[in-house]
């Protein structure tokens, strides 16, 4: 699968320009979302879980009260791939209506 090939530095930086609020942290595509409260954060996570299942690509993530942190990498490829960027774009669409600050 071409979309599950580890991206080089140039491709990473180029694709990162297409995303808002994401960065590369410790070799992973990283973003933290904040919501009004725990219920909104949990609702967001539920939506992201559906994205993950539909793509068969599952994030590393955590939740503390109104904050959700997501880290993306394709373990089989040993780094960040096009799949991670597609996942991030879908997450951003999901968060557009609920995220308090980006």
PyMOL commands that set and color helices and strands:
alter all, ss='L'
color gray80, all
select helices_A, chain A and resi 2-4+9-16+38-55+75-77+82-95
alter helices_A, ss='H'
color red, helices_A
select strands_A, chain A and resi 23-25+28-34+60-64+67-72
alter strands_A, ss='S'
color yellow, strands_A
deselect
rebuild
show_as cartoon
